[in-house]
Amino acid sequence: MKKITQIALLFLVVYGNTFAQQEKGIIGYNNWLNPWTEFKPNKVEYGKPTKILSGNITKDTKLLKRDIYLLLGDVFVTDSTTLSIEPGTVILGDFKTKGSLTISNGSKIIADGSHTDPIIFTSNRSVKKPGDWGGVFILGDAPTNKYGNESSLNYGLVPSAAKTISYGGNNPASYSGVLRYVRIEYAGKRTRDYGYFNGLTLAGVGQQTIIENIMVSYCEGNSFNILGGDVILDKMVSYKSSINDYEFNYGAQCQLNNSLAIRSPYVSGAETSRCMYVLAHDLKEEADFSKRQTFVDAENLTLINLSSDLKNDIKVGLVNEAIFIGEDASFSIDKSVISGFNPAVIFDSKIKINSENLEKIKFTRTYFNNCKGNIFVENVANNEDLENWYGNRAFNNVYSKGPDSETFIDVENLKRPDFRLRINRIIASNDIEDDDD
């Protein structure tokens, strides 16, 4: 009996330690990327469209799996209408007209796929490329930090009425529907006057909206763009976007949980690209400081830069920071992994390094791996103050230099990669620079 008790206690200790250790980065007893994600979408044949969506959708509409739909030009769901989409439905964005889908403020989308039957938005071209079509916009009446209660999208969309592209209000609990188990591929068209579209834009979207298990891949713009609002995002995946994986602005209040950003130095566009770009405003004079400014509360993120020769890619300028934090924004990240960047984090040069600002920007229990430096102020080479602050044991951050093959379970699997941390192979180190430098 005594021996059985000892074995049981040993098991509990080992199991408890394993469970406690495996809390950094994306988590799950199983690889939750399977089977709904697709890391080789250019190899998938989605079929030809059987129905066209165009103009305004002004009455409740349901898209069926048996049909394949074509977004022709800018499509708007208006007049408090609900657009429902069956699991497994394919919606193609038209290349010639740069199709897009906008769910206007007051309308709803119910795109509730499943892990075996995701809903897919992709390009209608046989040879797909980033920027083939527009993207998906969801607009709500949750607050922003701009003056007044409403703002308008500025992407060159052509609605029949201005209110169709307005967002923002006083309802943080706003409900714009459900987006779950959805893939958005090859979006992010470029416009001459308005820059790039994004894969998924959430503008003034509120807390009651359900946004889970969304994968945006090969987007020419940002994968996810959150403008104001108050949202909870769970199990997001950004794969090889050309600009930023997650961009926040205009007083966005966002909880980002158990999510992934996979960058490649070989697909980034001309603009500086990062995993997370956290801003409170474009112009300070446009922000109403009586309102809440941008706050991103992130937990269990994995931010990884996949490089075949990281040292050389950094040397030739192909690798940027993982996270950029702008003036007046607040940011908290916990139990996360940041691997393979130059450096891990940059603060806007306007942020003064004092106790007040450092209380607004928190890094705790985070694993910094293979980064050429950790946390810096923009254009300032000496980061000793920040290293001392965030290196304090109270924050429980870890610094290491390990190859991807030893850091993650299986990042080299082209079909079904696994980006969970390989805990048993971790060797922590305070050495943050290459010995050869």
C-alpha positions as CSV (number, residue, x, y, z in Angstrom):
1,M,0.0,0.0,0.0
2,K,2.8,2.3,0.9
3,K,4.5,1.6,-2.4
4,I,1.3,2.3,-4.3
5,T,0.9,5.6,-2.4
6,Q,4.5,6.6,-3.2
7,I,4.0,5.8,-6.9
8,A,0.7,7.8,-7.0
9,L,2.3,10.8,-5.3
10,L,5.3,10.6,-7.7
11,F,2.8,10.6,-10.6
12,L,0.9,13.6,-9.3
13,V,4.2,15.5,-8.8
14,V,5.4,14.7,-12.3
15,Y,2.0,15.4,-13.8
16,G,1.5,18.6,-11.8
17,N,4.9,19.9,-12.8
18,T,4.3,19.0,-16.5
19,F,1.0,20.7,-16.5
20,A,2.4,23.8,-14.7
21,Q,5.3,24.0,-17.1
22,Q,3.3,23.6,-20.3
23,E,1.5,26.9,-19.8
24,K,3.5,29.1,-22.1
25,G,2.5,29.8,-25.6
26,I,-0.6,28.2,-27.3
27,I,-1.9,25.5,-25.1
28,G,-4.1,22.4,-25.3
29,Y,-3.9,18.7,-24.6
30,N,-4.3,18.2,-28.3
31,N,-3.1,20.3,-31.2
32,W,-6.2,22.5,-31.7
33,L,-5.0,23.5,-35.2
34,N,-6.3,20.1,-36.4
35,P,-8.1,19.6,-38.7
36,W,-9.8,22.9,-39.5
37,T,-6.7,24.9,-40.5
38,E,-4.9,24.8,-43.9
39,F,-1.2,25.7,-44.3
40,K,-1.1,24.9,-48.0
41,P,-4.2,26.6,-49.3
42,N,-2.7,27.0,-52.8
43,K,-3.0,23.2,-53.1
44,V,-6.7,23.1,-52.4
45,E,-9.3,23.1,-55.2
46,Y,-12.4,24.9,-54.0
47,G,-14.5,24.7,-57.1
48,K,-16.3,27.2,-59.3
49,P,-19.0,29.6,-58.1
50,T,-22.6,28.7,-58.5
51,K,-24.1,31.9,-57.0
52,I,-23.2,35.5,-57.0
53,L,-23.4,38.0,-54.0
54,S,-23.3,41.6,-55.0
55,G,-24.5,45.0,-53.8
56,N,-26.6,45.2,-50.6
57,I,-28.1,42.2,-48.8
58,T,-31.2,43.7,-47.1
59,K,-33.1,40.7,-46.0
60,D,-32.1,37.7,-43.8
61,T,-30.1,35.4,-46.0
62,K,-28.6,31.9,-45.5
63,L,-25.6,30.7,-47.5
64,L,-25.6,26.9,-48.0
65,K,-22.8,24.4,-48.2
66,R,-24.0,22.9,-51.4
67,D,-23.4,26.2,-53.2
68,I,-20.2,28.1,-53.9
69,Y,-20.6,31.9,-53.7
70,L,-18.7,34.7,-55.4
71,L,-18.3,38.1,-53.8
72,L,-18.6,40.5,-56.7
73,G,-17.4,43.9,-55.8
74,D,-18.2,45.4,-52.4
75,V,-21.0,43.5,-50.8
76,F,-22.8,45.0,-47.8
77,V,-25.2,43.4,-45.3
78,T,-27.4,46.3,-44.2
79,D,-30.7,47.2,-42.6
80,S,-30.4,45.1,-39.4
81,T,-30.1,42.0,-41.6
82,T,-28.6,38.7,-40.5
83,L,-26.4,36.7,-42.9
84,S,-26.1,33.1,-41.9
85,I,-23.5,30.7,-43.4
86,E,-23.6,27.0,-43.1
87,P,-20.5,25.0,-41.9
88,G,-18.4,24.0,-44.9
89,T,-19.6,26.8,-47.1
90,V,-17.0,28.3,-49.6
91,I,-17.2,32.0,-50.5
92,L,-14.8,33.2,-53.2
93,G,-13.6,36.8,-53.4
94,D,-13.6,38.0,-57.0
95,F,-10.2,39.1,-58.3
96,K,-11.3,41.4,-61.0
97,T,-13.7,43.5,-58.8
98,K,-11.7,42.9,-55.6
99,G,-14.7,41.5,-53.8
100,S,-15.3,42.2,-50.1
101,L,-17.9,41.6,-47.5
102,T,-19.0,44.2,-44.9
103,I,-21.4,43.5,-42.1
104,S,-22.8,46.9,-41.3
105,N,-23.5,48.3,-37.9
106,G,-26.7,46.8,-36.6
107,S,-26.6,43.8,-38.9
108,K,-25.2,40.4,-38.0
109,I,-23.2,37.5,-39.4
110,I,-23.7,33.9,-38.1
111,A,-20.7,32.1,-39.6
112,D,-20.5,29.1,-37.2
113,G,-18.4,26.5,-38.8
114,S,-17.0,23.4,-37.1
115,H,-13.5,21.9,-36.6
116,T,-14.2,19.4,-39.3
117,D,-16.2,21.7,-41.6
118,P,-14.8,25.2,-41.5
119,I,-16.3,28.1,-43.5
120,I,-13.8,29.3,-46.1
121,F,-13.3,32.8,-47.7
122,T,-10.7,32.6,-50.4
123,S,-9.6,33.8,-53.9
124,N,-11.4,32.8,-57.0
125,R,-8.1,32.6,-59.0
126,S,-6.7,29.3,-60.0
127,V,-3.2,30.5,-59.0
128,K,-3.9,32.4,-55.7
129,K,-1.8,35.2,-54.5
130,P,-1.9,37.6,-51.5
131,G,-4.2,40.6,-52.2
132,D,-6.4,38.8,-54.7
133,W,-9.5,40.1,-53.1
134,G,-10.6,42.5,-50.4
135,G,-11.5,41.0,-47.0
136,V,-14.2,40.8,-44.4
137,F,-15.4,43.8,-42.3
138,I,-17.6,43.6,-39.2
139,L,-18.9,46.9,-37.8
140,G,-20.6,47.4,-34.5
141,D,-21.6,50.1,-32.0
142,A,-19.1,49.5,-29.3
143,P,-17.0,52.6,-28.2
144,T,-13.9,54.0,-29.8
145,N,-11.6,56.7,-28.4
146,K,-12.3,59.1,-31.2
147,Y,-14.3,62.3,-30.7
148,G,-18.0,61.8,-31.2
149,N,-19.8,58.4,-31.2
150,E,-19.3,57.3,-34.8
151,S,-16.5,56.9,-37.3
152,S,-16.3,55.6,-40.9
153,L,-14.2,53.1,-42.6
154,N,-11.6,54.7,-44.8
155,Y,-10.8,51.9,-47.3
156,G,-12.4,53.2,-50.5
157,L,-15.5,51.0,-50.1
158,V,-18.5,52.3,-52.2
159,P,-21.7,51.9,-50.2
160,S,-25.1,53.1,-51.2
161,A,-25.4,55.1,-48.0
162,A,-22.7,56.5,-45.7
163,K,-24.1,54.9,-42.6
164,T,-23.3,51.5,-44.2
165,I,-19.6,51.9,-43.3
166,S,-20.0,53.8,-40.0
167,Y,-19.1,52.2,-36.7
168,G,-18.7,53.0,-33.0
169,G,-21.2,54.0,-30.3
170,N,-21.8,53.6,-26.6
171,N,-22.5,49.9,-26.4
172,P,-19.5,47.8,-25.2
173,A,-21.6,44.7,-25.1
174,S,-22.6,45.1,-28.8
175,Y,-23.5,41.8,-30.6
176,S,-22.5,41.4,-34.2
177,G,-23.0,37.7,-34.4
178,V,-20.7,34.6,-34.5
179,L,-17.5,34.0,-36.4
180,R,-16.2,30.5,-35.5
181,Y,-14.1,28.0,-37.4
182,V,-13.5,30.3,-40.4
183,R,-10.6,30.6,-42.8
184,I,-9.8,33.8,-44.7
185,E,-7.2,33.3,-47.4
186,Y,-5.3,35.6,-49.9
187,A,-7.2,38.8,-48.9
188,G,-5.8,42.3,-48.5
189,K,-6.1,44.0,-51.9
190,R,-4.1,47.1,-52.4
191,T,-5.7,50.4,-53.3
192,R,-3.9,53.4,-54.6
193,D,-5.5,55.9,-52.2
194,Y,-6.3,53.8,-49.1
195,G,-3.5,51.3,-48.8
196,Y,-4.2,47.7,-48.1
197,F,-7.3,45.9,-47.0
198,N,-7.1,43.5,-44.1
199,G,-8.1,39.9,-43.8
200,L,-10.6,40.5,-41.0
201,T,-11.4,44.0,-39.8
202,L,-13.4,44.4,-36.5
203,A,-14.5,48.0,-36.1
204,G,-16.5,48.9,-33.0
205,V,-17.3,45.2,-32.3
206,G,-18.6,44.4,-28.8
207,Q,-18.1,41.8,-26.1
208,Q,-21.1,39.7,-27.0
209,T,-19.8,38.9,-30.5
210,I,-18.3,35.4,-30.6
211,I,-15.0,35.3,-32.5
212,E,-13.1,32.0,-32.1
213,N,-10.9,29.7,-34.2
214,I,-10.2,32.1,-37.1
215,M,-7.3,31.6,-39.5
216,V,-6.1,34.3,-41.8
217,S,-3.4,33.2,-44.2
218,Y,-1.3,35.0,-46.9
219,C,-3.0,38.4,-46.5
220,E,-1.3,41.3,-48.3
221,G,-2.4,43.6,-45.5
222,N,-2.9,43.0,-41.8
223,S,-4.4,39.7,-40.9
224,F,-6.5,41.1,-38.1
225,N,-7.3,44.8,-37.6
226,I,-9.2,45.8,-34.5
227,L,-10.5,49.4,-34.5
228,G,-12.0,50.4,-31.2
229,G,-14.6,48.1,-29.7
230,D,-14.4,45.6,-26.9
231,V,-13.7,42.1,-28.1
232,I,-12.6,38.7,-26.9
233,L,-10.6,36.7,-29.5
234,D,-9.8,33.1,-28.8
235,K,-7.7,30.7,-30.9
236,M,-6.7,33.1,-33.7
237,V,-4.2,32.1,-36.3
238,S,-2.3,34.5,-38.6
239,Y,-0.1,32.8,-41.2
240,K,2.5,34.6,-43.3
241,S,0.8,37.9,-43.6
242,S,2.6,40.6,-45.6
243,I,2.2,43.4,-43.0
244,N,1.0,42.9,-39.4
245,D,-0.6,39.9,-37.9
246,Y,-2.6,41.8,-35.3
247,E,-3.1,45.5,-35.4
248,F,-5.0,47.5,-32.7
249,N,-6.1,51.1,-32.7
250,Y,-8.6,53.8,-31.7
251,G,-9.1,52.7,-28.1
252,A,-9.6,49.0,-28.8
253,Q,-10.2,46.9,-25.7
254,C,-9.1,43.4,-26.6
255,Q,-8.5,40.1,-24.8
256,L,-6.5,37.9,-27.1
257,N,-6.2,34.3,-25.8
258,N,-4.4,31.1,-27.0
259,S,-3.5,32.5,-30.4
260,L,-0.7,32.2,-32.9
261,A,1.2,34.4,-35.3
262,I,3.6,32.8,-37.8
263,R,5.8,35.1,-39.7
264,S,8.2,34.5,-42.6
265,P,10.9,37.0,-43.5
266,Y,10.5,35.8,-47.2
267,V,6.8,37.0,-47.6
268,S,6.8,40.3,-45.9
269,G,5.9,43.4,-47.9
270,A,7.7,46.7,-48.3
271,E,6.2,48.1,-45.0
272,T,7.6,47.2,-41.6
273,S,5.8,44.1,-40.5
274,R,5.2,42.7,-37.0
275,C,3.2,40.2,-35.1
276,M,1.5,42.9,-33.0
277,Y,1.1,46.6,-33.7
278,V,-0.5,48.3,-30.7
279,L,-1.6,51.9,-31.2
280,A,-3.9,54.2,-29.3
281,H,-4.3,56.7,-32.2
282,D,-2.9,57.7,-35.6
283,L,-2.8,61.4,-34.5
284,K,-2.8,62.3,-30.8
285,E,-5.1,65.3,-31.4
286,E,-7.8,63.0,-32.8
287,A,-8.0,60.9,-29.6
288,D,-10.5,61.8,-26.9
289,F,-8.6,61.2,-23.6
290,S,-11.8,61.2,-21.5
291,K,-12.4,57.8,-23.1
292,R,-10.5,54.5,-22.7
293,Q,-7.4,54.2,-24.7
294,T,-6.2,51.0,-26.4
295,F,-5.6,48.1,-24.1
296,V,-4.6,44.7,-25.2
297,D,-4.6,41.9,-22.7
298,A,-2.9,38.9,-24.2
299,E,-2.4,35.4,-22.8
300,N,-0.9,32.2,-24.1
301,L,0.3,33.6,-27.4
302,T,3.0,32.1,-29.7
303,L,4.7,34.6,-31.9
304,I,7.2,32.9,-34.2
305,N,9.4,33.9,-37.1
306,L,10.2,31.0,-39.3
307,S,13.6,31.4,-40.9
308,S,16.0,29.0,-42.5
309,D,18.9,31.2,-41.6
310,L,17.8,33.6,-38.9
311,K,21.2,35.2,-38.3
312,N,21.6,36.1,-42.0
313,D,18.0,37.2,-42.3
314,I,18.5,39.6,-39.4
315,K,21.7,40.9,-41.0
316,V,20.1,41.7,-44.3
317,G,17.1,43.4,-42.6
318,L,14.4,40.9,-43.2
319,V,13.4,40.5,-39.6
320,N,11.7,43.1,-37.4
321,E,10.4,43.2,-33.9
322,A,7.6,41.0,-32.9
323,I,5.7,43.7,-31.0
324,F,5.5,47.4,-31.3
325,I,3.7,49.4,-28.6
326,G,2.7,53.0,-29.4
327,E,2.3,56.0,-27.1
328,D,-0.7,56.0,-24.8
329,A,-1.5,52.4,-25.4
330,S,-1.6,49.8,-22.6
331,F,-0.4,46.2,-23.1
332,S,-0.2,43.1,-21.0
333,I,1.2,39.7,-22.2
334,D,1.4,36.6,-20.0
335,K,2.5,33.0,-20.4
336,S,3.5,33.6,-24.0
337,V,6.4,32.7,-26.4
338,I,8.2,35.2,-28.6
339,S,10.8,33.4,-30.9
340,G,13.1,34.6,-33.6
341,F,12.8,38.4,-33.8
342,N,15.0,41.5,-34.0
343,P,14.4,42.5,-31.2
344,A,11.4,41.0,-29.4
345,V,9.7,44.3,-28.5
346,I,10.0,48.0,-29.4
347,F,8.4,50.8,-27.5
348,D,7.5,54.0,-29.4
349,S,10.2,56.7,-28.9
350,K,7.5,58.9,-27.4
351,I,7.0,56.6,-24.4
352,K,9.0,57.8,-21.4
353,I,10.5,55.1,-19.3
354,N,9.1,55.7,-15.9
355,S,7.1,53.8,-13.3
356,E,3.7,55.1,-14.7
357,N,4.3,53.9,-18.2
358,L,5.9,50.6,-17.1
359,E,2.9,49.8,-15.1
360,K,0.8,50.1,-18.3
361,I,3.1,47.7,-20.3
362,K,3.5,44.3,-18.7
363,F,5.5,41.2,-19.7
364,T,5.1,38.3,-17.3
365,R,5.9,34.6,-17.5
366,T,6.9,35.0,-21.1
367,Y,9.5,32.9,-22.9
368,F,11.9,35.0,-25.1
369,N,13.7,32.7,-27.5
370,N,16.3,33.3,-30.1
371,C,15.7,37.1,-30.3
372,K,18.4,39.6,-31.0
373,G,17.7,41.6,-28.0
374,N,14.5,41.7,-25.9
375,I,12.8,45.0,-25.2
376,F,14.0,48.4,-26.5
377,V,12.8,51.9,-27.0
378,E,12.7,52.9,-30.6
379,N,16.0,54.3,-31.9
380,V,17.7,53.8,-28.5
381,A,20.4,51.1,-28.5
382,N,20.9,50.9,-24.7
383,N,18.1,48.9,-23.1
384,E,19.7,48.3,-19.7
385,D,16.9,49.9,-17.8
386,L,14.2,47.8,-19.5
387,E,16.3,44.6,-19.2
388,N,16.7,45.2,-15.5
389,W,13.0,45.9,-15.1
390,Y,11.5,43.0,-17.1
391,G,14.3,40.7,-16.1
392,N,13.3,41.0,-12.4
393,R,12.4,37.6,-10.9
394,A,9.0,38.9,-10.0
395,F,8.0,38.9,-13.6
396,N,9.3,35.3,-14.1
397,N,10.3,35.8,-17.8
398,V,12.7,33.3,-19.4
399,Y,15.4,34.0,-21.9
400,S,16.8,31.2,-24.2
401,K,18.4,30.5,-27.5
402,G,17.1,27.3,-29.0
403,P,16.4,26.1,-32.5
404,D,12.8,25.8,-33.6
405,S,13.1,22.0,-33.8
406,E,13.9,21.8,-30.1
407,T,11.6,24.6,-29.0
408,F,8.4,23.6,-30.6
409,I,6.8,20.2,-31.0
410,D,6.7,20.1,-34.9
411,V,7.0,23.3,-36.9
412,E,8.5,21.5,-39.9
413,N,5.4,19.5,-40.7
414,L,4.1,21.4,-43.7
415,K,0.6,19.8,-43.5
416,R,-0.1,19.6,-39.8
417,P,2.4,21.7,-37.9
418,D,2.3,21.8,-34.1
419,F,3.5,25.1,-32.5
420,R,3.1,24.1,-28.9
421,L,6.1,24.5,-26.8
422,R,8.4,21.4,-26.4
423,I,8.8,21.9,-22.7
424,N,11.2,19.0,-21.9
425,R,13.8,20.3,-24.3
426,I,14.0,23.9,-22.9
427,I,17.3,25.1,-21.5
428,A,16.9,28.7,-20.2
429,S,19.7,31.1,-20.8
430,N,20.3,34.8,-20.1
431,D,22.5,35.1,-23.2
432,I,20.5,37.3,-25.6
433,E,23.1,38.2,-28.2
434,D,24.9,36.0,-30.7
435,D,28.4,35.1,-29.4
436,D,29.8,36.1,-32.8
437,D,28.4,39.7,-32.7
